[in-house]
Amino acid sequence: MRQKRVFLIMMAGMACMLLVSCSDKKTDGKADGWIHYGTSTDGSQRHYDKQSITTVSPKVVKVWDRTKLSTDARNKVIEQRKKSQLPTDGWEKLDTVRLLREMDCANHTYKIVRVEDYHENGKILYEADYPNPKGEAVPPGTTIESLLKEVCPK
């Protein structure tokens, strides 16, 4: 009886280890699949979803970028909305901004194709697609440059 219990405990442990190792391979060791690539000057944490990288052309990729906002960043967003006379109800709980970026690796530029602003409870506060976005230069020494280096083909 004791041997059977020990055997079952060992098998359960091995099953757990197998699940963890399979999970790590799928997400590069990140439980939710997002990879940290920097911290903005305002303290916001920047991540990208490696699984979302798609090739548009040999030197152009699209990738989802997620920013976990600092208190300062959230306050700046709310102030900007007020200046633009946009509603701010619920925005004090703004938690995360997700951007679908198109990165031009050869020209060091990027475009924002889609934006999604999330409440801390996971609900979307705002979302928009930008079908003809304007390209912007990637400023040297910024987190956007770090993202470019992470997602562009070597």
VOTIDREN-475864 format. One record per residue: x, y, z of N, C-alpha, C in turn. Coordinates in steps of 0.2 Angstrom, whole numbers, padded with zeros to 4 digits, always signed. Atoms other than C-alpha are relative to their C-alpha. Layout:
XYZXYZXYZ
...
This chain:
+0004-0006+0000+0000+0000+0000+0004+0006+0000
-0004-0006-0001+0014+0012+0005+0004+0001-0007
-0004+0000+0006+0024+0008-0011-0005+0003-0006
+0005-0003+0005+0008+0012-0022-0001+0007+0001
+0001-0007-0002+0006+0029-0013+0006+0004-0002
-0006-0003+0002+0024+0033-0016+0001+0001-0008
+0000+0000+0007+0023+0028-0034-0005+0005-0003
+0005-0005+0003+0007+0039-0037+0003+0007+0001
-0003-0007-0001+0016+0054-0029+0005+0001-0005
-0005-0001+0005+0031+0052-0040-0003+0001-0007
+0003-0001+0006+0020+0050-0055-0003+0007-0001
+0003-0007+0000+0010+0066-0051+0006+0005+0000
-0006-0005+0000+0027+0075-0048+0003+0001-0007
-0003+0000+0007+0033+0070-0065-0005+0003-0005
+0005-0003+0004+0017+0075-0073+0000+0007+0000
+0000-0007-0001+0018+0092-0066+0007+0003-0003
-0006-0002+0003+0036+0094-0071+0000+0000-0008
+0001+0000+0007+0031+0089-0089-0004+0006-0002
+0005-0006+0002+0017+0102-0090+0004+0006+0001
-0004-0006-0001+0029+0115-0083+0005+0001-0006
-0005+0000+0005+0042+0111-0096-0003+0002-0007
+0003-0001+0007+0030+0111-0111-0003+0007+0000
+0003-0007+0000+0022+0127-0105+0006+0005-0001
-0006-0005+0001+0040+0136-0104+0002+0000-0007
-0002+0000+0007+0044+0130-0122-0004+0004-0004
+0005-0003+0004+0028+0137-0129+0001+0008+0001
+0001-0007-0001+0030+0154-0121+0007+0003+0002
-0006-0002-0001+0049+0156-0119+0001+0001+0008
+0000-0001-0007+0047+0154-0100-0004+0005+0003
+0005-0005-0003+0034+0168-0098-0006-0003+0000
+0007+0003-0001+0018+0162-0091-0005+0002-0004
+0005-0002+0004+0008+0173-0101+0002+0002-0007
-0003-0001+0007+0019+0174-0117+0002+0007-0001
-0003-0007+0001+0024+0192-0115+0007+0001+0003
-0007+0000-0001+0042+0196-0115+0002+0007+0002
-0002-0007-0002+0049+0211-0105+0006+0003-0004
-0006-0002+0004+0060+0222-0116+0002+0007+0003
-0002-0006-0002+0061+0238-0106-0005+0004+0005
+0004-0004-0005+0055+0251-0093+0000+0007-0003
+0001-0007+0003+0049+0268-0100+0003+0005+0006
-0002-0005-0004+0056+0284-0092-0005+0002+0006
+0006-0001-0005+0039+0286-0082-0001-0006+0004
+0001+0005-0004+0041+0269-0075-0004-0006-0002
+0005+0005+0003+0029+0259-0086+0004-0006-0003
-0004+0006+0002+0034+0241-0090-0002-0002-0007
+0002+0001+0007+0035+0237-0108+0002-0008-0002
+0000+0007+0002+0032+0219-0116-0002-0001-0007
+0003+0002+0007+0030+0211-0133-0002-0007+0000
+0002+0007+0001+0021+0195-0138+0004-0003-0005
-0004+0003+0005+0034+0185-0147-0004-0005-0005
+0004+0004+0004+0020+0173-0153-0004+0004-0005
+0004-0004+0005+0012+0188-0162+0004+0003-0006
-0004-0003+0005+0026+0193-0173-0001-0003-0007
+0002+0002+0007+0021+0192-0191+0004+0004-0005
-0004-0004+0005+0031+0196-0207-0004+0003-0005
+0004-0004+0005+0024+0209-0218+0004-0001-0007
-0005+0000+0006+0039+0209-0230+0007-0002+0003
-0006+0003-0003+0057+0203-0228+0003+0005+0006
-0002-0005-0005+0061+0219-0217-0005+0003+0004
+0006-0003-0004+0044+0223-0210-0004-0005+0004
+0003+0005-0005+0036+0214-0195-0006+0004+0004
+0005-0003-0005+0020+0217-0185+0001-0004+0007
+0000+0003-0007+0020+0214-0166-0004+0003+0005
+0004-0003-0006+0009+0217-0151+0005+0002+0005
-0004-0003-0006+0017+0228-0138-0005+0002+0005
+0004-0001-0006+0010+0229-0121+0003+0005+0005
-0003-0004-0005+0013+0243-0108-0004+0000+0006
+0004+0000-0007+0008+0241-0090+0002+0007+0003
-0001-0007-0002+0006+0259-0085+0002+0001+0007
-0002-0003-0007+0014+0268-0070-0005+0005+0001
+0005-0005-0002+0003+0280-0060+0002+0006-0004
-0001-0006+0004+0012+0294-0069-0002+0000-0007
+0002+0000+0007+0009+0288-0086-0008+0000-0001
+0008-0001+0000-0010+0285-0082-0002+0007+0001
+0002-0007-0001-0011+0302-0075+0001+0005-0006
-0001-0003+0006-0004+0309-0091-0005-0001-0006
+0005+0001+0005-0016+0300-0102-0007+0003+0002
+0006-0003-0003-0031+0306-0091+0000+0008-0002
-0001-0007+0002-0024+0324-0093-0001+0002-0007
+0000-0001+0007-0022+0322-0111-0008+0000-0003
+0007+0001+0002-0040+0316-0113-0004+0006+0002
+0003-0006-0002-0046+0331-0103+0001+0006-0004
-0002-0005+0005-0037+0343-0114-0003-0001-0007
+0004+0001+0006-0045+0335-0129-0007-0001+0001
+0007+0000-0002-0062+0336-0120-0003-0007-0002
+0003+0007+0001-0064+0317-0121-0002-0002+0007
+0002+0003-0006-0073+0307-0107+0006-0003+0004
-0005+0003-0004-0062+0302-0092-0003-0005+0005
+0003+0004-0005-0075+0292-0082+0003-0007-0001
-0003+0007+0000-0067+0275-0077+0008+0000-0002
-0007+0000+0002-0050+0280-0084+0005+0001+0006
-0004+0000-0006-0043+0282-0066+0002-0008+0001
-0002+0007+0000-0042+0263-0068+0003-0003-0006
-0004+0002+0006-0033+0262-0084+0006-0003+0002
-0006+0004-0002-0020+0249-0082+0005-0002-0005
-0004+0002+0006-0013+0243-0099-0002+0003-0006
+0001-0002+0007-0011+0249-0116+0003-0005-0005
-0003+0004+0005-0009+0237-0131+0000+0003-0006
+0000-0003+0006-0003+0243-0147+0003-0006-0005
-0002+0004+0006-0001+0233-0164+0004+0004-0004
-0005-0004+0003+0015+0240-0171+0002-0004-0006
-0004+0002+0006+0022+0238-0189+0007+0003+0001
-0007-0002-0001+0041+0239-0187+0003-0001-0007
-0004+0001+0006+0051+0243-0203+0007+0000+0002
-0007+0001-0003+0068+0236-0198+0005+0003-0004
-0005-0003+0004+0077+0243-0213+0001+0007+0001
+0000-0008+0000+0072+0261-0211-0001+0002+0007
+0000-0002-0007+0071+0261-0192-0006+0005+0001
+0006-0004-0001+0053+0267-0192-0006-0005+0002
+0006+0004-0002+0036+0261-0185-0006+0003-0001
+0006-0003+0001+0018+0263-0187-0005-0003+0006
+0005+0003-0005+0004+0260-0174-0006-0001-0004
+0006+0002+0004-0010+0250-0183-0006-0001+0004
+0006+0000-0004-0021+0247-0168+0002+0001+0007
-0001-0002-0007-0023+0253-0150-0006-0003+0004
+0005+0002-0004-0032+0245-0136+0002+0002+0007
-0001-0002-0007-0034+0253-0118-0004-0004+0004
+0003+0005-0005-0038+0241-0104-0001+0003+0007
+0001-0001-0007-0046+0244-0087+0003-0005+0004
-0003+0005-0005-0038+0235-0072-0004-0006+0000
+0003+0007+0000-0052+0222-0073+0000-0003-0006
+0000+0004+0007-0048+0217-0091-0004+0003-0005
+0005-0002+0005-0062+0226-0100+0003+0006-0004
-0003-0005+0005-0058+0237-0115-0003+0007+0002
+0003-0007-0001-0060+0256-0111+0000+0003-0007
-0001-0003+0006-0055+0261-0129+0003-0005-0005
-0004+0004+0005-0050+0252-0145-0001+0004-0007
+0001-0003+0007-0047+0259-0163+0005-0003-0004
-0005+0002+0005-0039+0253-0179+0002+0006-0004
-0003-0006+0004-0028+0265-0189+0002-0003-0007
-0002+0003+0007-0029+0259-0208+0005+0003-0004
-0005-0004+0004-0017+0272-0215+0004+0004+0005
-0004-0004-0005-0005+0276-0200+0006+0003-0003
-0006-0004+0002+0009+0288-0202+0006-0004+0003
-0007+0002-0003+0027+0281-0200+0003+0005+0004
-0004-0004-0004+0038+0288-0187+0007-0003+0001
-0006+0002-0001+0056+0287-0184+0001-0003+0007
-0001+0003-0006+0062+0276-0170+0006+0004+0003
-0005-0004-0003+0071+0287-0158+0006-0004+0003
-0005+0004-0003+0088+0281-0153+0000+0000+0008
+0000+0000-0007+0090+0275-0135-0006+0000+0004
+0006+0001-0003+0072+0272-0132-0002-0007+0001
+0002+0007-0001+0062+0257-0127-0003-0002-0007
+0002+0002+0007+0055+0257-0145+0006-0002-0004
-0005+0003+0003+0072+0255-0151+0002-0007+0002
-0001+0007-0003+0074+0240-0139-0005-0005-0003
+0005+0004+0004+0058+0233-0147+0002-0002-0007
-0002+0001+0007+0065+0235-0164+0005-0005-0001
-0006+0005+0000+0081+0226-0160-0003-0007+0002
+0002+0006-0002+0071+0212-0152-0004-0004-0005
+0005+0003+0005+0058+0209-0166+0003-0001-0007
-0002+0000+0007+0068+0212-0182+0004-0006-0001
-0004+0005+0002+0076+0198-0191+0007+0002+0000
-0007-0002+0000+0095+0197-0188+0003-0001-0006
